[in-house]
Amino acid sequence: MNFLKSLVQPVIKDNPFNKGVVVLLVLSVLAALLATSSLDNMTGFAVAPEEHIEHDYPEYPDQDSLEAPEFEEPRFEEPGNPYLLVPDTGIMTYNPLTGLPMDEARAQNRPLAIVLANCVDSIPMNGVSQADVIYELLVEGGITRMLALYQDFSDVQMVGSIRSARHYTVEFARSHDAILIHAGGSQPYAYRTISELGVPNLDEVGGNRREIFFRDRGRIGGRRIDTLHAVVTTNARVAQFLPQYDFDLDHTLGFEQGWIFADDATPTGGSAATNAVVTFPGGKTSIFTFDTNENVYRMSQFRRDFVDANDGSRPGFTNVIVMRTSITSLPGDRAGRQDVVTVGEGEGYFIHGGRSVPINWSRADRESPLVFTNLDGSPLELGRGSTYIGVTSTRADVTIR
């Protein structure tokens, strides 16, 4: 303080007007010094109440020091054996998520449902080209996340970046009797839903079964990404650790996905659908273009192609489904989290083979499969292959032409 006094006295001696200016300057300097000295000791401020804090990632001094280490060379672990309770039977049936041929033992597995980040800083994602079903779901802040389902994980090199769950993410995973893989979740919503529905889950943040996770800041070739978007897993880790955990790896007795597939599911009637734009509340768009050579839809977003960071390929969706539902902000949630209704019934669109028709969706309760039907009530036939399901608001723009 004496040092500051010695500096300002000569300034105000000859001109009293300068006194007020100097006082303000000194106060500003002191405030800055106090803020700097105290910030290092603060653990958080101006946050929502504890029950609304989302523990995506704990506040570690150095997030690189988490138990999940960075993955060093070689870039990929060799795929291990598929996680199966029993070996392949040699009896062929169909993948319940794609309608494609699959060994009976693998078809009876619970699928993995993995929550993936979907923002500019996290893309491209790893492993999306091998997903059987991808849901795109709104979260807070006007961004979306994806829920990727894998009936057979045996050939997947790496999947990421894995992010936190929401309560409706959990509900969609439950509709497939899936094992949920995530890195954190909204409090109390996601964790409460996991408990209420008994969804088996592996949590990189809040769980004690974290061996399948690690952080690879070089997962996107050519740049080193932030640790927030570096959580990944591989087939080798899943194959090694998943059978050691204390939940069933095959479907619950009596569970039937119930989706119907056809060799040619091109809608009769309807309208042309060579391009489709799905808009989410907040303005995020997903654009689909029909690839006539492969009879699939290629996706783009953020003014770039939707690609798989593992090999640079562009996933092709055989089926594109738009599911309209009620999406509102959770009352009293200061983080702006959303409530996406997954139970009841609603409208949507089915896009396949260059054609589109309106459809209906329904779900009896939070433990039931999601059902798609034609407007006359008959079951919707999907094409054999992967499916994208965009879950958007009843008021959002959807353009198909």
C-alpha positions in Angstrom: 0.0 0.0 0.0 2.9 2.4 0.8 4.2 1.6 -2.7 1.0 2.6 -4.3 0.9 5.8 -2.2 4.3 6.8 -3.3 3.2 6.4 -6.9 0.0 8.5 -6.8 1.0 11.4 -4.5 3.0 13.3 -7.1 0.2 12.9 -9.6 -2.5 14.5 -7.4 -0.3 17.1 -5.7 -0.6 19.7 -8.5 -4.1 18.8 -9.7 -6.8 17.8 -7.2 -9.0 16.7 -10.1 -6.7 13.8 -10.7 -7.4 12.5 -7.2 -10.8 10.9 -8.1 -9.4 9.3 -11.2 -6.4 7.9 -9.4 -8.6 6.5 -6.6 -10.7 4.6 -9.1 -7.5 3.3 -10.8 -6.1 2.0 -7.5 -9.4 0.3 -6.5 -9.4 -1.4 -9.9 -5.9 -2.7 -9.4 -6.7 -3.9 -5.9 -9.8 -5.7 -7.1 -7.9 -7.5 -9.9 -5.2 -8.6 -7.4 -7.8 -9.9 -5.0 -9.6 -11.8 -7.8 -6.4 -13.3 -9.0 -5.3 -14.5 -5.6 -8.6 -16.1 -4.8 -9.5 -17.8 -8.0 -7.0 -20.6 -7.5 -8.6 -21.5 -4.3 -12.2 -21.5 -5.5 -13.9 -24.8 -6.4 -16.9 -23.2 -8.2 -19.2 -20.3 -8.0 -22.6 -19.2 -9.4 -23.6 -22.8 -10.0 -27.0 -24.3 -9.9 -28.1 -26.1 -6.7 -26.4 -29.5 -6.2 -29.4 -31.5 -7.5 -29.1 -29.8 -10.8 -25.3 -30.0 -11.2 -24.3 -32.3 -14.1 -21.2 -34.2 -13.2 -19.9 -34.7 -16.7 -16.4 -34.8 -15.6 -15.1 -34.2 -12.0 -12.8 -31.1 -11.6 -9.3 -32.6 -11.5 -6.3 -30.3 -11.5 -5.0 -32.2 -14.5 -7.6 -34.2 -16.4 -4.8 -36.1 -18.2 -4.1 -37.7 -14.8 -7.4 -39.5 -14.7 -7.4 -43.3 -14.2 -8.3 -43.6 -17.9 -4.9 -42.9 -19.5 -4.1 -41.6 -22.9 -3.8 -44.3 -25.5 -0.2 -44.5 -26.9 0.9 -46.1 -30.2 -0.1 -48.3 -31.9 -3.2 -46.3 -32.7 -5.7 -49.2 -32.4 -5.8 -52.3 -30.2 -6.4 -55.5 -32.2 -10.0 -56.5 -32.0 -10.6 -59.3 -29.5 -13.2 -62.0 -29.5 -16.8 -60.7 -29.5 -18.4 -60.5 -26.1 -20.6 -63.6 -26.1 -21.9 -65.7 -23.3 -21.5 -68.7 -25.6 -19.6 -69.3 -28.8 -21.2 -68.8 -32.2 -23.7 -71.6 -32.8 -23.4 -71.7 -36.6 -27.1 -71.2 -36.8 -28.0 -68.1 -38.8 -30.8 -65.8 -37.9 -31.2 -62.0 -38.3 -29.8 -59.0 -36.5 -32.8 -57.5 -34.6 -31.6 -54.0 -35.3 -30.8 -54.3 -39.0 -32.5 -57.4 -40.4 -29.2 -58.6 -41.8 -28.0 -62.2 -41.3 -26.3 -62.9 -38.0 -25.3 -65.9 -35.9 -28.0 -66.8 -33.4 -25.8 -66.3 -30.4 -24.9 -62.7 -31.4 -28.5 -61.9 -32.2 -29.5 -62.8 -28.6 -26.9 -60.4 -27.1 -28.0 -57.2 -25.5 -26.8 -54.4 -27.8 -24.4 -51.7 -26.6 -25.9 -48.2 -26.5 -23.1 -45.7 -26.4 -23.6 -41.9 -25.8 -21.6 -39.9 -28.3 -20.7 -36.2 -28.4 -21.9 -34.3 -31.4 -20.5 -30.8 -31.6 -17.9 -29.1 -33.8 -15.1 -29.6 -31.2 -15.7 -33.4 -31.0 -16.2 -34.5 -34.6 -15.5 -36.6 -36.5 -16.6 -39.4 -34.2 -15.1 -42.9 -34.1 -17.0 -46.0 -34.9 -20.2 -44.5 -36.2 -20.0 -46.4 -39.6 -20.5 -49.7 -37.8 -23.4 -48.7 -35.6 -26.7 -50.5 -36.4 -28.9 -47.6 -35.1 -28.1 -44.0 -34.3 -30.5 -41.8 -32.4 -29.9 -38.0 -32.6 -31.2 -36.2 -29.5 -31.4 -32.6 -28.3 -29.6 -31.7 -25.1 -29.2 -28.3 -23.5 -27.5 -25.4 -25.3 -29.1 -26.2 -28.6 -26.7 -29.0 -29.4 -27.4 -32.7 -30.0 -25.8 -35.9 -28.9 -26.1 -39.3 -30.5 -26.9 -42.7 -29.0 -25.2 -45.4 -31.2 -26.4 -49.0 -30.9 -24.2 -52.0 -31.7 -25.7 -55.5 -31.8 -22.3 -57.0 -32.6 -19.3 -55.1 -31.3 -16.7 -57.6 -32.3 -15.2 -55.7 -35.3 -15.4 -52.2 -34.0 -11.9 -50.7 -33.5 -12.7 -47.6 -31.5 -15.8 -45.7 -30.5 -15.9 -42.1 -29.2 -16.0 -39.5 -28.0 -18.2 -40.9 -25.2 -20.2 -38.3 -23.3 -22.9 -38.0 -20.6 -26.4 -39.4 -20.6 -29.8 -37.7 -20.1 -32.9 -39.4 -18.7 -34.4 -39.8 -22.2 -31.1 -41.3 -23.4 -31.5 -44.0 -20.8 -35.1 -44.5 -21.8 -34.2 -45.1 -25.4 -31.5 -47.5 -24.4 -34.1 -49.4 -22.2 -36.4 -49.7 -25.3 -33.7 -51.9 -26.8 -32.9 -53.8 -23.6 -29.3 -52.4 -24.1 -26.2 -52.0 -22.0 -25.7 -48.2 -21.7 -22.1 -46.9 -22.0 -21.6 -43.2 -21.0 -19.3 -40.8 -19.3 -21.4 -39.1 -16.6 -25.0 -38.0 -16.6 -27.4 -35.3 -15.6 -28.2 -35.1 -11.8 -30.6 -36.3 -10.7 -32.4 -37.2 -13.9 -30.2 -39.6 -15.7 -29.0 -41.5 -12.7 -32.4 -41.7 -11.2 -33.8 -43.2 -14.5 -31.0 -45.7 -14.6 -31.9 -46.9 -11.1 -35.7 -46.9 -11.7 -35.5 -48.8 -15.0 -32.6 -51.1 -13.9 -30.6 -50.3 -17.0 -27.1 -52.0 -16.9 -24.6 -49.3 -17.5 -20.9 -48.6 -17.6 -20.0 -45.0 -16.4 -16.5 -43.5 -17.0 -17.2 -40.9 -14.4 -19.4 -42.1 -11.6 -19.0 -45.9 -11.8 -16.6 -48.4 -10.4 -16.5 -50.4 -13.7 -14.3 -48.0 -15.7 -11.7 -50.5 -17.2 -13.2 -50.3 -20.7 -12.6 -46.6 -20.9 -9.5 -44.6 -21.8 -8.6 -41.2 -23.2 -7.1 -40.8 -26.6 -6.4 -37.1 -27.4 -5.1 -38.2 -30.8 -8.2 -40.1 -31.8 -8.8 -37.6 -34.6 -5.8 -37.7 -37.0 -4.0 -34.5 -37.4 -4.9 -32.7 -34.2 -4.7 -33.1 -30.4 -8.2 -32.7 -28.9 -9.3 -31.6 -25.4 -9.6 -34.3 -22.8 -13.4 -33.6 -22.6 -13.8 -35.1 -26.1 -11.2 -37.9 -25.7 -13.1 -40.7 -23.8 -13.2 -43.8 -26.0 -13.5 -47.6 -25.8 -12.5 -50.4 -28.2 -13.6 -53.9 -28.9 -10.6 -55.3 -27.2 -11.4 -53.7 -23.9 -15.1 -54.5 -24.1 -14.3 -58.2 -24.9 -11.8 -58.3 -21.9 -13.9 -56.6 -19.2 -17.6 -56.8 -20.0 -18.0 -60.5 -19.2 -16.5 -59.8 -15.8 -19.3 -57.5 -14.7 -22.4 -58.6 -12.8 -25.2 -58.2 -15.3 -26.6 -60.5 -18.0 -25.2 -60.0 -21.5 -28.0 -61.7 -23.3 -31.5 -60.3 -23.6 -34.0 -60.4 -20.8 -36.3 -63.4 -21.1 -39.2 -62.6 -23.3 -37.8 -59.4 -24.8 -38.6 -58.9 -28.4 -37.4 -55.9 -30.4 -40.3 -56.3 -32.8 -39.0 -54.4 -35.7 -39.8 -55.8 -39.2 -37.5 -55.8 -42.1 -37.9 -56.4 -45.8 -35.6 -56.8 -48.8 -37.4 -54.0 -50.5 -39.0 -51.6 -48.1 -39.4 -48.7 -50.5 -42.7 -47.0 -49.7 -45.4 -47.2 -52.2 -46.9 -43.8 -52.8 -45.7 -41.0 -50.6 -43.4 -38.4 -52.0 -39.9 -38.1 -53.5 -37.1 -38.0 -50.9 -33.7 -37.5 -52.5 -32.9 -34.8 -49.9 -34.1 -34.3 -46.3 -33.3 -31.7 -43.7 -34.1 -32.4 -40.0 -34.0 -29.3 -37.8 -33.8 -29.5 -34.0 -34.9 -26.8 -31.6 -32.2 -24.3 -31.4 -31.4 -24.5 -35.1 -29.1 -27.5 -35.5 -29.7 -29.3 -38.7 -28.9 -32.8 -40.1 -29.0 -33.1 -43.9 -29.5 -36.3 -45.8 -28.7 -36.9 -49.5 -29.8 -40.1 -51.3 -26.9 -42.1 -52.8 -28.6 -43.8 -55.7 -25.6 -46.1 -56.3 -25.6 -47.6 -52.8 -29.3 -47.0 -52.1 -28.4 -45.3 -48.8 -28.6 -41.8 -47.3 -25.4 -39.9 -46.6 -25.5 -37.4 -43.7 -23.9 -34.0 -43.4 -23.9 -31.4 -40.6 -21.9 -28.3 -39.6 -21.3 -27.8 -43.3 -19.2 -30.9 -43.6 -19.7 -34.6 -44.3 -20.6 -37.0 -41.5 -17.6 -39.3 -41.4 -16.0 -42.0 -39.3 -12.6 -40.9 -37.8 -11.5 -44.6 -37.8 -11.2 -44.8 -41.6 -12.6 -41.6 -43.1 -15.7 -43.5 -44.5 -19.1 -41.9 -44.8 -21.8 -43.9 -43.0 -24.7 -44.8 -45.2 -28.1 -45.1 -43.6 -30.6 -47.5 -45.2 -33.4 -46.0 -43.3 -34.0 -42.4 -42.0 -36.8 -42.0 -39.5 -37.9 -38.6 -38.1 -39.7 -39.0 -34.8 -41.7 -35.9 -33.7 -42.3 -35.6 -30.0 -42.8 -33.0 -27.2 -39.5 -31.4 -26.2 -39.5 -28.8 -23.4 -37.1 -27.3 -20.9 -37.2 -29.0 -17.5 -38.9 -26.7 -15.0 -36.5 -25.0 -12.7 -33.4 -26.4 -14.3 -30.9 -23.6 -14.5 -28.7 -25.5 -16.9 -31.5 -25.5 -19.5 -31.8 -29.3 -19.7 -34.5 -30.8 -21.8 -37.3 -33.2 -21.4 -37.9 -35.4 -24.4 -41.0 -37.5 -24.3 -40.4 -41.1 -25.2 -43.7 -42.7 -24.1 -47.1 -42.4 -25.7 -47.6 -41.8 -29.4 -46.8 -39.4 -32.1 -46.1 -38.7 -35.8 -43.0 -38.8 -38.0 -41.6 -39.7 -41.4 -40.0 -42.8 -42.9 -37.4 -42.2 -45.6 -36.0 -45.0 -47.7 -35.1 -45.8 -51.2 -35.7 -42.2 -52.4 -39.3 -42.1 -51.1 -40.9 -40.8 -47.9 -44.2 -41.5 -46.2 -45.7 -40.2 -42.9 -45.8 -42.7 -40.1 -46.7 -43.0 -36.4 -44.6 -44.1 -33.5 -45.8 -45.4 -30.1 -44.3 -46.7 -26.9 -46.5 -48.2 -24.1 -44.3 -47.3 -21.2 -40.7 -46.6 -20.3 -39.7 -50.3 -20.4 -41.4 -51.1 -23.8 -39.8 -51.2 -27.2 -40.3 -48.3 -29.6 -42.9 -49.3 -32.3 -43.3 -47.7 -35.8 -46.4 -48.2 -37.8 -48.0 -47.0 -41.0 -50.9 -44.6 -40.9 -53.3 -47.5 -41.3 -51.9 -49.1 -38.1 -49.9 -51.9 -39.9 -46.3 -52.5 -38.8 -43.7 -50.4 -40.7 -41.3 -52.5 -42.7 -37.7 -51.2 -42.6 -35.0 -51.9 -45.2 -32.2 -54.2 -44.2 -29.4 -52.1 -42.9 -28.6 -49.3 -40.5 -31.1 -46.7 -39.3 -30.9 -43.1 -38.3 -33.6 -41.8 -35.9 -33.8 -38.1 -35.5 -35.9 -37.2 -32.5 -37.1 -33.7 -32.9 -39.9 -31.4 -31.7 -43.5 -31.5 -33.0 -42.9 -27.8 -34.1 -39.5 -28.2 -35.7 -39.0 -27.8 -39.4 -38.5 -31.0 -41.5 -38.0 -30.6 -45.2 -38.2 -33.5 -47.5 -38.0 -33.3 -51.3 
